[in-house]
Amino acid sequence: MHPVIFLDIDGVLHPLKTNNSSALDYHLNQELAKLYHDPEFLKLNIYFTNLVYYGFDQNACSLLKKLVDEFDARIVLTSSWRLIYSKHELYYLFKILHLEQAFIGTTRKSTPRFQVIQEYIDKHHIDSYIIIDDADLQKYFEFHTIKTINCFCDSDYLKARNLLLLQHVKAH
């Protein structure tokens, strides 16, 4: 079974403190449609694609991709973005990040977050997982949680990697 990464966005991939005041790139959707040979990009909200493409921290996104690739992990979105954006839009968020194959869905649209994560774990019988979030969920999930400060960074990646390695060893 693939390990699962329960992923928040704000404070993880999208920094809470950002200096991004760049102008809106009105051609971005056309460029992405051409780059990915996918006309569905033309249907996306230009503010959404600009936010993902220019507003996400590139290092955080690269570290997440590295973690997914190394462990053949799957991503379940727990972020409040699941309440705002459709699954179609979220798929394209992950496509921009080159992680669309790893994205398998979202927790149900409810709160509190720890409860919907636990429901997902129980419903899908998940035994190997980590939670990457800027909220402190450690009291609910002990050694499965990486609490970020503003953004997923190198030290967070190393902790996530070690937690997944420990779960892999424990399972075998």
MODELLER restraints for C-alpha pairs under 7 A, 6 or more apart:
rsr = mdl.restraints
at = mdl.atoms
rsr.add(forms.Gaussian(group=physical.xy_distance, feature=features.Distance(at['CA:2:A'], at['CA:72:A']), mean=6.33, stdev=0.5))
rsr.add(forms.Gaussian(group=physical.xy_distance, feature=features.Distance(at['CA:2:A'], at['CA:73:A']), mean=5.36, stdev=0.5))
rsr.add(forms.Gaussian(group=physical.xy_distance, feature=features.Distance(at['CA:2:A'], at['CA:74:A']), mean=6.48, stdev=0.5))
rsr.add(forms.Gaussian(group=physical.xy_distance, feature=features.Distance(at['CA:3:A'], at['CA:73:A']), mean=4.85, stdev=0.5))
rsr.add(forms.Gaussian(group=physical.xy_distance, feature=features.Distance(at['CA:3:A'], at['CA:74:A']), mean=6.30, stdev=0.5))
rsr.add(forms.Gaussian(group=physical.xy_distance, feature=features.Distance(at['CA:3:A'], at['CA:128:A']), mean=4.76, stdev=0.5))
rsr.add(forms.Gaussian(group=physical.xy_distance, feature=features.Distance(at['CA:3:A'], at['CA:129:A']), mean=5.13, stdev=0.5))
rsr.add(forms.Gaussian(group=physical.xy_distance, feature=features.Distance(at['CA:4:A'], at['CA:73:A']), mean=5.52, stdev=0.5))
rsr.add(forms.Gaussian(group=physical.xy_distance, feature=features.Distance(at['CA:4:A'], at['CA:74:A']), mean=4.80, stdev=0.5))
rsr.add(forms.Gaussian(group=physical.xy_distance, feature=features.Distance(at['CA:4:A'], at['CA:75:A']), mean=5.74, stdev=0.5))
rsr.add(forms.Gaussian(group=physical.xy_distance, feature=features.Distance(at['CA:4:A'], at['CA:76:A']), mean=6.90, stdev=0.5))
rsr.add(forms.Gaussian(group=physical.xy_distance, feature=features.Distance(at['CA:4:A'], at['CA:128:A']), mean=6.47, stdev=0.5))
rsr.add(forms.Gaussian(group=physical.xy_distance, feature=features.Distance(at['CA:4:A'], at['CA:129:A']), mean=4.54, stdev=0.5))
rsr.add(forms.Gaussian(group=physical.xy_distance, feature=features.Distance(at['CA:4:A'], at['CA:130:A']), mean=6.48, stdev=0.5))
rsr.add(forms.Gaussian(group=physical.xy_distance, feature=features.Distance(at['CA:5:A'], at['CA:73:A']), mean=6.75, stdev=0.5))
rsr.add(forms.Gaussian(group=physical.xy_distance, feature=features.Distance(at['CA:5:A'], at['CA:74:A']), mean=6.04, stdev=0.5))
rsr.add(forms.Gaussian(group=physical.xy_distance, feature=features.Distance(at['CA:5:A'], at['CA:75:A']), mean=4.83, stdev=0.5))
rsr.add(forms.Gaussian(group=physical.xy_distance, feature=features.Distance(at['CA:5:A'], at['CA:76:A']), mean=6.13, stdev=0.5))
rsr.add(forms.Gaussian(group=physical.xy_distance, feature=features.Distance(at['CA:5:A'], at['CA:129:A']), mean=5.70, stdev=0.5))
rsr.add(forms.Gaussian(group=physical.xy_distance, feature=features.Distance(at['CA:5:A'], at['CA:130:A']), mean=5.08, stdev=0.5))
rsr.add(forms.Gaussian(group=physical.xy_distance, feature=features.Distance(at['CA:5:A'], at['CA:131:A']), mean=5.78, stdev=0.5))
rsr.add(forms.Gaussian(group=physical.xy_distance, feature=features.Distance(at['CA:6:A'], at['CA:75:A']), mean=6.02, stdev=0.5))
rsr.add(forms.Gaussian(group=physical.xy_distance, feature=features.Distance(at['CA:6:A'], at['CA:76:A']), mean=4.90, stdev=0.5))
rsr.add(forms.Gaussian(group=physical.xy_distance, feature=features.Distance(at['CA:6:A'], at['CA:77:A']), mean=5.79, stdev=0.5))
rsr.add(forms.Gaussian(group=physical.xy_distance, feature=features.Distance(at['CA:6:A'], at['CA:78:A']), mean=6.04, stdev=0.5))
rsr.add(forms.Gaussian(group=physical.xy_distance, feature=features.Distance(at['CA:6:A'], at['CA:130:A']), mean=6.20, stdev=0.5))
rsr.add(forms.Gaussian(group=physical.xy_distance, feature=features.Distance(at['CA:6:A'], at['CA:131:A']), mean=4.60, stdev=0.5))
rsr.add(forms.Gaussian(group=physical.xy_distance, feature=features.Distance(at['CA:6:A'], at['CA:132:A']), mean=6.20, stdev=0.5))
rsr.add(forms.Gaussian(group=physical.xy_distance, feature=features.Distance(at['CA:7:A'], at['CA:75:A']), mean=6.69, stdev=0.5))
rsr.add(forms.Gaussian(group=physical.xy_distance, feature=features.Distance(at['CA:7:A'], at['CA:76:A']), mean=6.14, stdev=0.5))
rsr.add(forms.Gaussian(group=physical.xy_distance, feature=features.Distance(at['CA:7:A'], at['CA:77:A']), mean=4.89, stdev=0.5))
rsr.add(forms.Gaussian(group=physical.xy_distance, feature=features.Distance(at['CA:7:A'], at['CA:78:A']), mean=5.47, stdev=0.5))
rsr.add(forms.Gaussian(group=physical.xy_distance, feature=features.Distance(at['CA:7:A'], at['CA:79:A']), mean=6.55, stdev=0.5))
rsr.add(forms.Gaussian(group=physical.xy_distance, feature=features.Distance(at['CA:7:A'], at['CA:131:A']), mean=6.14, stdev=0.5))
rsr.add(forms.Gaussian(group=physical.xy_distance, feature=features.Distance(at['CA:7:A'], at['CA:132:A']), mean=5.21, stdev=0.5))
rsr.add(forms.Gaussian(group=physical.xy_distance, feature=features.Distance(at['CA:7:A'], at['CA:133:A']), mean=6.42, stdev=0.5))
rsr.add(forms.Gaussian(group=physical.xy_distance, feature=features.Distance(at['CA:8:A'], at['CA:77:A']), mean=6.31, stdev=0.5))
rsr.add(forms.Gaussian(group=physical.xy_distance, feature=features.Distance(at['CA:8:A'], at['CA:78:A']), mean=5.37, stdev=0.5))
rsr.add(forms.Gaussian(group=physical.xy_distance, feature=features.Distance(at['CA:8:A'], at['CA:79:A']), mean=4.20, stdev=0.5))
rsr.add(forms.Gaussian(group=physical.xy_distance, feature=features.Distance(at['CA:8:A'], at['CA:132:A']), mean=6.21, stdev=0.5))
rsr.add(forms.Gaussian(group=physical.xy_distance, feature=features.Distance(at['CA:8:A'], at['CA:133:A']), mean=5.04, stdev=0.5))
rsr.add(forms.Gaussian(group=physical.xy_distance, feature=features.Distance(at['CA:9:A'], at['CA:79:A']), mean=5.60, stdev=0.5))
rsr.add(forms.Gaussian(group=physical.xy_distance, feature=features.Distance(at['CA:10:A'], at['CA:16:A']), mean=6.33, stdev=0.5))
rsr.add(forms.Gaussian(group=physical.xy_distance, feature=features.Distance(at['CA:11:A'], at['CA:134:A']), mean=5.44, stdev=0.5))
rsr.add(forms.Gaussian(group=physical.xy_distance, feature=features.Distance(at['CA:11:A'], at['CA:148:A']), mean=6.81, stdev=0.5))
rsr.add(forms.Gaussian(group=physical.xy_distance, feature=features.Distance(at['CA:11:A'], at['CA:149:A']), mean=6.71, stdev=0.5))
rsr.add(forms.Gaussian(group=physical.xy_distance, feature=features.Distance(at['CA:11:A'], at['CA:150:A']), mean=4.50, stdev=0.5))
rsr.add(forms.Gaussian(group=physical.xy_distance, feature=features.Distance(at['CA:11:A'], at['CA:151:A']), mean=5.04, stdev=0.5))
rsr.add(forms.Gaussian(group=physical.xy_distance, feature=features.Distance(at['CA:12:A'], at['CA:133:A']), mean=6.24, stdev=0.5))
rsr.add(forms.Gaussian(group=physical.xy_distance, feature=features.Distance(at['CA:12:A'], at['CA:134:A']), mean=6.37, stdev=0.5))
rsr.add(forms.Gaussian(group=physical.xy_distance, feature=features.Distance(at['CA:12:A'], at['CA:148:A']), mean=6.21, stdev=0.5))
rsr.add(forms.Gaussian(group=physical.xy_distance, feature=features.Distance(at['CA:12:A'], at['CA:150:A']), mean=6.42, stdev=0.5))
rsr.add(forms.Gaussian(group=physical.xy_distance, feature=features.Distance(at['CA:12:A'], at['CA:151:A']), mean=4.26, stdev=0.5))
rsr.add(forms.Gaussian(group=physical.xy_distance, feature=features.Distance(at['CA:12:A'], at['CA:152:A']), mean=4.88, stdev=0.5))
rsr.add(forms.Gaussian(group=physical.xy_distance, feature=features.Distance(at['CA:13:A'], at['CA:56:A']), mean=5.46, stdev=0.5))
rsr.add(forms.Gaussian(group=physical.xy_distance, feature=features.Distance(at['CA:13:A'], at['CA:57:A']), mean=5.67, stdev=0.5))
rsr.add(forms.Gaussian(group=physical.xy_distance, feature=features.Distance(at['CA:13:A'], at['CA:60:A']), mean=5.60, stdev=0.5))
rsr.add(forms.Gaussian(group=physical.xy_distance, feature=features.Distance(at['CA:13:A'], at['CA:61:A']), mean=6.19, stdev=0.5))
rsr.add(forms.Gaussian(group=physical.xy_distance, feature=features.Distance(at['CA:13:A'], at['CA:151:A']), mean=5.85, stdev=0.5))
rsr.add(forms.Gaussian(group=physical.xy_distance, feature=features.Distance(at['CA:13:A'], at['CA:152:A']), mean=6.33, stdev=0.5))
rsr.add(forms.Gaussian(group=physical.xy_distance, feature=features.Distance(at['CA:14:A'], at['CA:55:A']), mean=6.31, stdev=0.5))
rsr.add(forms.Gaussian(group=physical.xy_distance, feature=features.Distance(at['CA:14:A'], at['CA:56:A']), mean=4.48, stdev=0.5))
rsr.add(forms.Gaussian(group=physical.xy_distance, feature=features.Distance(at['CA:14:A'], at['CA:57:A']), mean=5.98, stdev=0.5))
rsr.add(forms.Gaussian(group=physical.xy_distance, feature=features.Distance(at['CA:14:A'], at['CA:151:A']), mean=6.87, stdev=0.5))
rsr.add(forms.Gaussian(group=physical.xy_distance, feature=features.Distance(at['CA:15:A'], at['CA:56:A']), mean=6.88, stdev=0.5))
rsr.add(forms.Gaussian(group=physical.xy_distance, feature=features.Distance(at['CA:15:A'], at['CA:57:A']), mean=6.63, stdev=0.5))
rsr.add(forms.Gaussian(group=physical.xy_distance, feature=features.Distance(at['CA:15:A'], at['CA:150:A']), mean=5.22, stdev=0.5))
rsr.add(forms.Gaussian(group=physical.xy_distance, feature=features.Distance(at['CA:15:A'], at['CA:151:A']), mean=5.30, stdev=0.5))
rsr.add(forms.Gaussian(group=physical.xy_distance, feature=features.Distance(at['CA:16:A'], at['CA:150:A']), mean=5.50, stdev=0.5))
rsr.add(forms.Gaussian(group=physical.xy_distance, feature=features.Distance(at['CA:17:A'], at['CA:150:A']), mean=6.80, stdev=0.5))
rsr.add(forms.Gaussian(group=physical.xy_distance, feature=features.Distance(at['CA:20:A'], at['CA:55:A']), mean=6.49, stdev=0.5))
rsr.add(forms.Gaussian(group=physical.xy_distance, feature=features.Distance(at['CA:24:A'], at['CA:50:A']), mean=6.78, stdev=0.5))
rsr.add(forms.Gaussian(group=physical.xy_distance, feature=features.Distance(at['CA:25:A'], at['CA:50:A']), mean=6.73, stdev=0.5))
rsr.add(forms.Gaussian(group=physical.xy_distance, feature=features.Distance(at['CA:26:A'], at['CA:46:A']), mean=6.83, stdev=0.5))
rsr.add(forms.Gaussian(group=physical.xy_distance, feature=features.Distance(at['CA:29:A'], at['CA:41:A']), mean=5.47, stdev=0.5))
rsr.add(forms.Gaussian(group=physical.xy_distance, feature=features.Distance(at['CA:29:A'], at['CA:42:A']), mean=5.37, stdev=0.5))
rsr.add(forms.Gaussian(group=physical.xy_distance, feature=features.Distance(at['CA:29:A'], at['CA:46:A']), mean=6.69, stdev=0.5))
rsr.add(forms.Gaussian(group=physical.xy_distance, feature=features.Distance(at['CA:30:A'], at['CA:42:A']), mean=6.16, stdev=0.5))
rsr.add(forms.Gaussian(group=physical.xy_distance, feature=features.Distance(at['CA:32:A'], at['CA:41:A']), mean=6.43, stdev=0.5))
rsr.add(forms.Gaussian(group=physical.xy_distance, feature=features.Distance(at['CA:33:A'], at['CA:39:A']), mean=5.06, stdev=0.5))
rsr.add(forms.Gaussian(group=physical.xy_distance, feature=features.Distance(at['CA:33:A'], at['CA:40:A']), mean=6.96, stdev=0.5))
rsr.add(forms.Gaussian(group=physical.xy_distance, feature=features.Distance(at['CA:33:A'], at['CA:41:A']), mean=5.14, stdev=0.5))
rsr.add(forms.Gaussian(group=physical.xy_distance, feature=features.Distance(at['CA:33:A'], at['CA:42:A']), mean=6.47, stdev=0.5))
rsr.add(forms.Gaussian(group=physical.xy_distance, feature=features.Distance(at['CA:52:A'], at['CA:93:A']), mean=6.51, stdev=0.5))
rsr.add(forms.Gaussian(group=physical.xy_distance, feature=features.Distance(at['CA:53:A'], at['CA:96:A']), mean=6.97, stdev=0.5))
rsr.add(forms.Gaussian(group=physical.xy_distance, feature=features.Distance(at['CA:60:A'], at['CA:151:A']), mean=6.58, stdev=0.5))
rsr.add(forms.Gaussian(group=physical.xy_distance, feature=features.Distance(at['CA:60:A'], at['CA:152:A']), mean=4.93, stdev=0.5))
rsr.add(forms.Gaussian(group=physical.xy_distance, feature=features.Distance(at['CA:60:A'], at['CA:153:A']), mean=5.83, stdev=0.5))
rsr.add(forms.Gaussian(group=physical.xy_distance, feature=features.Distance(at['CA:61:A'], at['CA:97:A']), mean=6.80, stdev=0.5))
rsr.add(forms.Gaussian(group=physical.xy_distance, feature=features.Distance(at['CA:63:A'], at['CA:157:A']), mean=6.37, stdev=0.5))
rsr.add(forms.Gaussian(group=physical.xy_distance, feature=features.Distance(at['CA:65:A'], at['CA:99:A']), mean=6.76, stdev=0.5))
rsr.add(forms.Gaussian(group=physical.xy_distance, feature=features.Distance(at['CA:67:A'], at['CA:161:A']), mean=6.77, stdev=0.5))
rsr.add(forms.Gaussian(group=physical.xy_distance, feature=features.Distance(at['CA:68:A'], at['CA:74:A']), mean=6.91, stdev=0.5))
rsr.add(forms.Gaussian(group=physical.xy_distance, feature=features.Distance(at['CA:73:A'], at['CA:102:A']), mean=6.59, stdev=0.5))
rsr.add(forms.Gaussian(group=physical.xy_distance, feature=features.Distance(at['CA:74:A'], at['CA:102:A']), mean=4.52, stdev=0.5))
rsr.add(forms.Gaussian(group=physical.xy_distance, feature=features.Distance(at['CA:74:A'], at['CA:103:A']), mean=5.91, stdev=0.5))
rsr.add(forms.Gaussian(group=physical.xy_distance, feature=features.Distance(at['CA:74:A'], at['CA:104:A']), mean=6.41, stdev=0.5))
rsr.add(forms.Gaussian(group=physical.xy_distance, feature=features.Distance(at['CA:75:A'], at['CA:102:A']), mean=5.57, stdev=0.5))
rsr.add(forms.Gaussian(group=physical.xy_distance, feature=features.Distance(at['CA:75:A'], at['CA:103:A']), mean=4.66, stdev=0.5))
rsr.add(forms.Gaussian(group=physical.xy_distance, feature=features.Distance(at['CA:75:A'], at['CA:104:A']), mean=5.92, stdev=0.5))
rsr.add(forms.Gaussian(group=physical.xy_distance, feature=features.Distance(at['CA:76:A'], at['CA:103:A']), mean=6.33, stdev=0.5))
rsr.add(forms.Gaussian(group=physical.xy_distance, feature=features.Distance(at['CA:76:A'], at['CA:104:A']), mean=5.91, stdev=0.5))
rsr.add(forms.Gaussian(group=physical.xy_distance, feature=features.Distance(at['CA:76:A'], at['CA:105:A']), mean=5.08, stdev=0.5))
rsr.add(forms.Gaussian(group=physical.xy_distance, feature=features.Distance(at['CA:76:A'], at['CA:106:A']), mean=4.94, stdev=0.5))
rsr.add(forms.Gaussian(group=physical.xy_distance, feature=features.Distance(at['CA:76:A'], at['CA:107:A']), mean=6.74, stdev=0.5))
rsr.add(forms.Gaussian(group=physical.xy_distance, feature=features.Distance(at['CA:77:A'], at['CA:105:A']), mean=6.32, stdev=0.5))
rsr.add(forms.Gaussian(group=physical.xy_distance, feature=features.Distance(at['CA:77:A'], at['CA:106:A']), mean=4.48, stdev=0.5))
rsr.add(forms.Gaussian(group=physical.xy_distance, feature=features.Distance(at['CA:77:A'], at['CA:107:A']), mean=6.42, stdev=0.5))
rsr.add(forms.Gaussian(group=physical.xy_distance, feature=features.Distance(at['CA:78:A'], at['CA:106:A']), mean=6.02, stdev=0.5))
rsr.add(forms.Gaussian(group=physical.xy_distance, feature=features.Distance(at['CA:78:A'], at['CA:107:A']), mean=5.64, stdev=0.5))
rsr.add(forms.Gaussian(group=physical.xy_distance, feature=features.Distance(at['CA:82:A'], at['CA:106:A']), mean=6.60, stdev=0.5))
rsr.add(forms.Gaussian(group=physical.xy_distance, feature=features.Distance(at['CA:83:A'], at['CA:109:A']), mean=6.12, stdev=0.5))
rsr.add(forms.Gaussian(group=physical.xy_distance, feature=features.Distance(at['CA:91:A'], at['CA:100:A']), mean=6.02, stdev=0.5))
rsr.add(forms.Gaussian(group=physical.xy_distance, feature=features.Distance(at['CA:94:A'], at['CA:100:A']), mean=4.69, stdev=0.5))
rsr.add(forms.Gaussian(group=physical.xy_distance, feature=features.Distance(at['CA:94:A'], at['CA:103:A']), mean=6.90, stdev=0.5))
rsr.add(forms.Gaussian(group=physical.xy_distance, feature=features.Distance(at['CA:107:A'], at['CA:116:A']), mean=6.01, stdev=0.5))
rsr.add(forms.Gaussian(group=physical.xy_distance, feature=features.Distance(at['CA:107:A'], at['CA:117:A']), mean=6.38, stdev=0.5))
rsr.add(forms.Gaussian(group=physical.xy_distance, feature=features.Distance(at['CA:107:A'], at['CA:120:A']), mean=6.39, stdev=0.5))
rsr.add(forms.Gaussian(group=physical.xy_distance, feature=features.Distance(at['CA:108:A'], at['CA:116:A']), mean=6.36, stdev=0.5))
rsr.add(forms.Gaussian(group=physical.xy_distance, feature=features.Distance(at['CA:110:A'], at['CA:116:A']), mean=6.78, stdev=0.5))
rsr.add(forms.Gaussian(group=physical.xy_distance, feature=features.Distance(at['CA:114:A'], at['CA:137:A']), mean=6.86, stdev=0.5))
rsr.add(forms.Gaussian(group=physical.xy_distance, feature=features.Distance(at['CA:114:A'], at['CA:140:A']), mean=6.86, stdev=0.5))
rsr.add(forms.Gaussian(group=physical.xy_distance, feature=features.Distance(at['CA:128:A'], at['CA:167:A']), mean=6.05, stdev=0.5))
rsr.add(forms.Gaussian(group=physical.xy_distance, feature=features.Distance(at['CA:129:A'], at['CA:144:A']), mean=6.50, stdev=0.5))
rsr.add(forms.Gaussian(group=physical.xy_distance, feature=features.Distance(at['CA:130:A'], at['CA:144:A']), mean=4.58, stdev=0.5))
rsr.add(forms.Gaussian(group=physical.xy_distance, feature=features.Distance(at['CA:130:A'], at['CA:145:A']), mean=5.70, stdev=0.5))
rsr.add(forms.Gaussian(group=physical.xy_distance, feature=features.Distance(at['CA:130:A'], at['CA:160:A']), mean=6.97, stdev=0.5))
rsr.add(forms.Gaussian(group=physical.xy_distance, feature=features.Distance(at['CA:131:A'], at['CA:144:A']), mean=5.99, stdev=0.5))
rsr.add(forms.Gaussian(group=physical.xy_distance, feature=features.Distance(at['CA:131:A'], at['CA:145:A']), mean=4.76, stdev=0.5))
rsr.add(forms.Gaussian(group=physical.xy_distance, feature=features.Distance(at['CA:131:A'], at['CA:146:A']), mean=6.04, stdev=0.5))
rsr.add(forms.Gaussian(group=physical.xy_distance, feature=features.Distance(at['CA:132:A'], at['CA:145:A']), mean=6.17, stdev=0.5))
rsr.add(forms.Gaussian(group=physical.xy_distance, feature=features.Distance(at['CA:132:A'], at['CA:146:A']), mean=4.90, stdev=0.5))
rsr.add(forms.Gaussian(group=physical.xy_distance, feature=features.Distance(at['CA:132:A'], at['CA:147:A']), mean=6.21, stdev=0.5))
rsr.add(forms.Gaussian(group=physical.xy_distance, feature=features.Distance(at['CA:133:A'], at['CA:146:A']), mean=6.41, stdev=0.5))
rsr.add(forms.Gaussian(group=physical.xy_distance, feature=features.Distance(at['CA:133:A'], at['CA:147:A']), mean=5.29, stdev=0.5))
rsr.add(forms.Gaussian(group=physical.xy_distance, feature=features.Distance(at['CA:133:A'], at['CA:148:A']), mean=5.97, stdev=0.5))
rsr.add(forms.Gaussian(group=physical.xy_distance, feature=features.Distance(at['CA:134:A'], at['CA:147:A']), mean=5.00, stdev=0.5))
rsr.add(forms.Gaussian(group=physical.xy_distance, feature=features.Distance(at['CA:134:A'], at['CA:148:A']), mean=4.60, stdev=0.5))
rsr.add(forms.Gaussian(group=physical.xy_distance, feature=features.Distance(at['CA:134:A'], at['CA:149:A']), mean=6.07, stdev=0.5))
rsr.add(forms.Gaussian(group=physical.xy_distance, feature=features.Distance(at['CA:135:A'], at['CA:147:A']), mean=6.27, stdev=0.5))
rsr.add(forms.Gaussian(group=physical.xy_distance, feature=features.Distance(at['CA:136:A'], at['CA:147:A']), mean=5.78, stdev=0.5))
rsr.add(forms.Gaussian(group=physical.xy_distance, feature=features.Distance(at['CA:137:A'], at['CA:145:A']), mean=6.48, stdev=0.5))
rsr.add(forms.Gaussian(group=physical.xy_distance, feature=features.Distance(at['CA:138:A'], at['CA:145:A']), mean=5.59, stdev=0.5))
rsr.add(forms.Gaussian(group=physical.xy_distance, feature=features.Distance(at['CA:144:A'], at['CA:163:A']), mean=6.69, stdev=0.5))
rsr.add(forms.Gaussian(group=physical.xy_distance, feature=features.Distance(at['CA:146:A'], at['CA:156:A']), mean=6.43, stdev=0.5))
rsr.add(forms.Gaussian(group=physical.xy_distance, feature=features.Distance(at['CA:146:A'], at['CA:160:A']), mean=6.50, stdev=0.5))
rsr.add(forms.Gaussian(group=physical.xy_distance, feature=features.Distance(at['CA:148:A'], at['CA:156:A']), mean=6.79, stdev=0.5))
